[in-house]
Every structure is written in structure tokens, then in C-alpha cells.
């Protein structure tokens, strides 16, 4: 049995964050563990409040798991502030964490900020050099590089620039580009790979980024090569989007267990 840890925020609406990660881990048949960085009061309309967990307690959650279980991969999501980022990085170094997938969560789909602005620099310095894979969407790429990304060529250049910050591999998610296909790019330091799927026209897309990174972490824990994990994670998210649901009156969520059943009972 493979074990994966998610270090991320809790989504009370159930569509993103810790909740999406655990559903994804279950879909890939790995055992999911957690360290919660923030509590959010949110629903399908947006984020109504955020309560950050003290960084020392984030570290304590991670340590409690790592000293007891063999964790085969770690996925980070919402890290909220610089103190939490530093605590997570310190704990990863102390325990020799491998298979680190960094989803640089900065802004919710509703537009609410989920990472304090001054923490972006700390994220670059502390987390990126340790990452096996970083998975920014185009908005996050623009925040990391302070430049606009609107074309595939710009995505390619951006992937190389982010790779110079230290991660082993960079996945730039192109879902925000226009076109009939959703094109994602993987750069491993020497070669570029592309994953293309037909664009799913749906508003039930809350938690897409969390789900993608969690799938990558689960697949790395299962000893898949990064290139193979990249394609499989993209196809999984595509399927989950096709079968998405809307339990509320705003932006709906993915169907994380759609590989096992399609119809909601």
C-alpha cells in the first residue's frame, strides 16, 4: 500500500483542497493523510472566511504522520502565508520527503486570494528547489513570473523560466487558453511533452488544480514515471470534469470517483 500526504487548506464546500485531494487519492487507490494549513468557510459561490492554522501546528501534523508512516509522496496546495511555507519546507527537508508535488495555490476560482502576496517570494525560495513537480495554471505562472501568458509559445518559455527556479519538472496547465483543446505542457529540464484533451464546456470545475496535483502525487507514489503520470493525471481530470456535479447554486465540482461510477444515486 502506498501512502500520500496532502498539505493544504480545507474546503468546507467539499470541492477543492483537502477534500478533493482525499477523494483523488481514493480514486488512485493510495492511502491519504493530511496536514491542514487553513480552514476556509466556502461554498459554491465563493470564500466567506479563512482561518490560518498556526505554522507550528502544521508542522506538528506533518511530523505526527511522517514519524509513524512511510509517506511515498507529498502534495502541497494552499499554504496561506510565509510562516507556513517555511514550516512545510523545513519539515520536508528534515524527513527527506521525496515525490513532492507543489500546486502553487494563490487565488481561488472565485477570485479570492489564498496566498499572502509577500509569501510568493518565500514559496519560490523554499519550496520550488525541493519540488519534483510544480503545477501552476496560467494565472499562477503570471504571478510567479510577473508576465502575461496567452499563447503556447509563452507557456513553453515560462516553463523553462520556472524550471530555473529549481523544480525537477514543471507542468504548465493551459486550461485558461482559448481553443477547442485543453493543452498542458510538461518540461523536465531537457524535453517538452504535451497532453491534449477536448475542452469540456462546464461550470462544474471547482477544484480542478487541486485534483490534478493530487493525481500526480498519487501516481508518483505508485512509481509511475513523471511523463506517464502527467498524461494519466490530465486524462483523469478530463473524465472528472465530464461527470461534474453542482450541489449548490454556484460553481460546481468535479466527480472524483467517476472512474468507478458515473451516476449519482
C-alpha positions, 0 to 999 in steps of 0.5 A: 500500500502506498501512502500520500500526504496532502498539505493544504487548506480545507474546503468546507464546500467539499470541492477543492483542497483537502477534500478533493485531494482525499477523494483523488487519492481514493480514486488512485487507490493510495492511502491519504493523510493530511496536514491542514494549513487553513480552514476556509468557510466556502461554498459554491459561490465563493470564500466567506472566511479563512482561518490560518492554522498556526505554522507550528501546528502544521508542522506538528501534523506533518511530523505526527504522520511522517514519524509513524508512516512511510509517506511515498509522496507529498502534495502541497496546495494552499499554504496561506502565508510565509510562516507556513511555507517555511514550516512545510519546507523545513519539515520536508527537508528534515524527513527527506520527503521525496515525490513532492508535488507543489500546486502553487495555490494563490487565488481561488476560482472565485477570485479570492486570494489564498496566498499572502502576496509577500509569501510568493517570494518565500514559496519560490525560495523554499519550496520550488528547489525541493519540488519534483513537480510544480503545477501552476495554471496560467494565472499562477505562472503570471504571478510567479513570473510577473508576465502575461501568458496567452499563447503556447509559445509563452507557456513553453518559455515560462516553463523553462523560466520556472524550471530555473527556479529549481523544480525537477519538472514543471507542468504548465496547465493551459486550461485558461487558453482559448481553443477547442483543446485543453493543452498542458505542457510538461518540461523536465529540464531537457524535453517538452511533452504535451497532453491534449484533451477536448475542452469540456464546456462546464461550470462544474470545475471547482477544484480542478488544480487541486485534483490534478496535483493530487493525481500526480502525487498519487501516481508518483507514489505508485512509481509511475514515471513523471511523463506517464503520470502527467498524461494519466493525471490530465486524462483523469481530470478530463473524465472528472470534469465530464461527470461534474456535479453542482450541489449548490447554486454556484460553481460546481465540482468535479466527480472524483470517483467517476472512474468507478461510477458515473451516476449519482444515486 
